[in-house]
Amino acid sequence: MPAKALLRPAQALAEARRVPRAAQAVTGELDVAAILARRDEIISDLDDSGQLSWLHSRGVTLIRGHGRLDGERRVRVGDDVLQARRAVVVATGSVAAIPPVPGLAALAPWTNRQITTAALVPDRLIVLGGEVVGVEMADAFTSFGAHVMLVEPAVPSQRAGRPGSSSARATPRCTSVRSRTTSARPSTRSPTS
Ligand SMILES: Cc1cc2nc3c(=O)[nH]c(=O)nc-3n(C[C@H](O)[C@H](O)[C@H](O)COP(=O)(O)OP(=O)(O)OC[C@H]3O[C@@H](n4cnc5c(N)ncnc54)[C@H](O)[C@@H]3O)c2cc1C
């Protein structure tokens, strides 16, 4: 949802510009602050309380806290111990992997979650990973006026044939790099400034 909210404005603008007579009606550039504000609205500022009545109506009890397995069919959340009658489903999701680039982790880079909820548009951005989220975010932030470089490792078959260690396979090699710039710079860089 946040990714799509960031992508859609530039796509809509481009579509309108392709249509004769509609194109003439497009007189301005993207308003980045408004786009980020709309993104926040779509994701309810990451506040999920609006879903609570829906859970309640279905007889689901929500317990907020860090859960850990504490025995067979038993989960501990703080001081509470919950006993399941049939089974415990572990659905704890995933987080982005930080590639083993020396010094990268210490810089606390944005992950896919931080970039989709970013409150500002940096002048320059390097996106590591050219799959769906990487390409979408490179596209969105280019449309916001950032100078974006997208870095994708060599294809596995090329890297696998390379002599050397597993680290050579694990580290992005920057063999496939695309960069795009746009001269259309939005006037507002950050909705928070
Ligand atoms: C940037 C981004 C863009 C995406 N875009 C799309 C898209 O356009 N379309 C699409 O279909 N999918 C998209 N996805 C993927 C989609 O968000 C995931 O597939 C989906 O959220 C996975 O759901 P999940 O429930 O498995 O995990 P999550 O949504 O990660 O949920 C796991 C939950 O478990 C909680 N948790 C973790 N550990 C514990 C613990 N010990 N105790 C209690 N709770 C815990 C976490 O806090 C979290 O709330 C996107 C993902 C990202 C990151």
The ligand as a Tripos MOL2 file, in Angstrom:
@<TRIPOS>MOLECULE
LIG
   53    58     1     0     0
SMALL
NO_CHARGES

@<TRIPOS>ATOM
      1 C1          8.0100   -2.2710    1.3950 C.3       1 LIG1
      2 C2          7.0900   -3.4090    1.1480 C.ar      1 LIG1
      3 C3          6.1740   -3.3390    0.1090 C.ar      1 LIG1
      4 C4          5.3040   -4.3920   -0.1390 C.ar      1 LIG1
      5 N1          4.4040   -4.2740   -1.1470 N.ar      1 LIG1
      6 C5          3.5110   -5.2620   -1.3410 C.ar      1 LIG1
      7 C6          2.5020   -5.1520   -2.3320 C.ar      1 LIG1
      8 O1          2.4140   -4.1630   -3.0310 O.2       1 LIG1
      9 N2          1.6360   -6.1800   -2.5130 N.ar      1 LIG1
     10 C7          1.7090   -7.3100   -1.7430 C.ar      1 LIG1
     11 O2          0.8920   -8.2130   -1.9240 O.2       1 LIG1
     12 N3          2.6630   -7.4330   -0.7840 N.ar      1 LIG1
     13 C8          3.5480   -6.4470   -0.5710 C.ar      1 LIG1
     14 N4          4.4900   -6.5810    0.3900 N.ar      1 LIG1
     15 C9          4.6000   -7.8390    1.0950 C.3       1 LIG1
     16 C10         3.6080   -7.9180    2.2330 C.3       1 LIG1
     17 O3          3.6800   -6.7770    3.0390 O.3       1 LIG1
     18 C11         4.0020   -9.1470    3.0030 C.3       1 LIG1
     19 O4          3.9500  -10.2430    2.1460 O.3       1 LIG1
     20 C12         3.0570   -9.3500    4.1650 C.3       1 LIG1
     21 O5          3.0490   -8.2470    5.0280 O.3       1 LIG1
     22 C13         3.5240  -10.5580    4.9310 C.3       1 LIG1
     23 O6          2.6010  -10.7470    5.9640 O.3       1 LIG1
     24 P1          2.9970  -11.5270    7.2400 P.3       1 LIG1
     25 O7          1.7960  -11.5250    8.1190 O.co2     1 LIG1
     26 O8          3.6000  -12.8350    6.8510 O.co2     1 LIG1
     27 O9          4.1890  -10.7080    7.9390 O.3       1 LIG1
     28 P2          4.2110   -9.2340    8.4630 P.3       1 LIG1
     29 O10         3.2790   -8.3320    7.7420 O.co2     1 LIG1
     30 O11         5.6550   -8.8630    8.5310 O.co2     1 LIG1
     31 O12         3.6330   -9.3490    9.9460 O.3       1 LIG1
     32 C14         4.3450  -10.0220   10.9800 C.3       1 LIG1
     33 C15         3.8910   -9.4290   12.3070 C.3       1 LIG1
     34 O13         4.4280  -10.1990   13.3680 O.3       1 LIG1
     35 C16         4.8960   -9.3070   14.3840 C.3       1 LIG1
     36 N5          5.9060  -10.0120   15.1800 N.ar      1 LIG1
     37 C17         7.1740  -10.3570   14.8520 C.ar      1 LIG1
     38 N6          7.7740  -11.0040   15.8610 N.ar      1 LIG1
     39 C18         6.8650  -11.0790   16.8430 C.ar      1 LIG1
     40 C19         6.8590  -11.6480   18.1530 C.ar      1 LIG1
     41 N7          7.9140  -12.3000   18.6710 N.pl3     1 LIG1
     42 N8          5.7480  -11.5320   18.9210 N.ar      1 LIG1
     43 C20         4.6480  -10.9020   18.4390 C.ar      1 LIG1
     44 N9          4.5770  -10.3570   17.2060 N.ar      1 LIG1
     45 C21         5.6770  -10.4440   16.4280 C.ar      1 LIG1
     46 C22         5.4360   -8.1280   13.6030 C.3       1 LIG1
     47 O14         5.5180   -7.0000   14.4530 O.3       1 LIG1
     48 C23         4.3670   -7.9940   12.5280 C.3       1 LIG1
     49 O15         3.2900   -7.2120   12.9870 O.3       1 LIG1
     50 C24         5.3660   -5.5500    0.6730 C.ar      1 LIG1
     51 C25         6.2900   -5.6260    1.7220 C.ar      1 LIG1
     52 C26         7.1420   -4.5590    1.9710 C.ar      1 LIG1
     53 C27         8.1170   -4.6500    3.1260 C.3       1 LIG1
@<TRIPOS>BOND
     1     1     2 1
     2     2     3 ar
     3     2    52 ar
     4     3     4 ar
     5     4     5 ar
     6     4    50 ar
     7     5     6 ar
     8     6     7 ar
     9     6    13 1
    10     7     8 2
    11     7     9 ar
    12     9    10 ar
    13    10    11 2
    14    10    12 ar
    15    12    13 ar
    16    13    14 ar
    17    14    15 1
    18    14    50 ar
    19    15    16 1
    20    16    17 1
    21    16    18 1
    22    18    19 1
    23    18    20 1
    24    20    21 1
    25    20    22 1
    26    22    23 1
    27    23    24 1
    28    24    25 2
    29    24    26 1
    30    24    27 1
    31    27    28 1
    32    28    29 2
    33    28    30 1
    34    28    31 1
    35    31    32 1
    36    32    33 1
    37    33    34 1
    38    33    48 1
    39    34    35 1
    40    35    36 1
    41    35    46 1
    42    36    37 ar
    43    36    45 ar
    44    37    38 ar
    45    38    39 ar
    46    39    40 ar
    47    39    45 ar
    48    40    41 1
    49    40    42 ar
    50    42    43 ar
    51    43    44 ar
    52    44    45 ar
    53    46    47 1
    54    46    48 1
    55    48    49 1
    56    50    51 ar
    57    51    52 ar
    58    52    53 1
@<TRIPOS>SUBSTRUCTURE
     1 LIG1         1 GROUP 0 **** ****
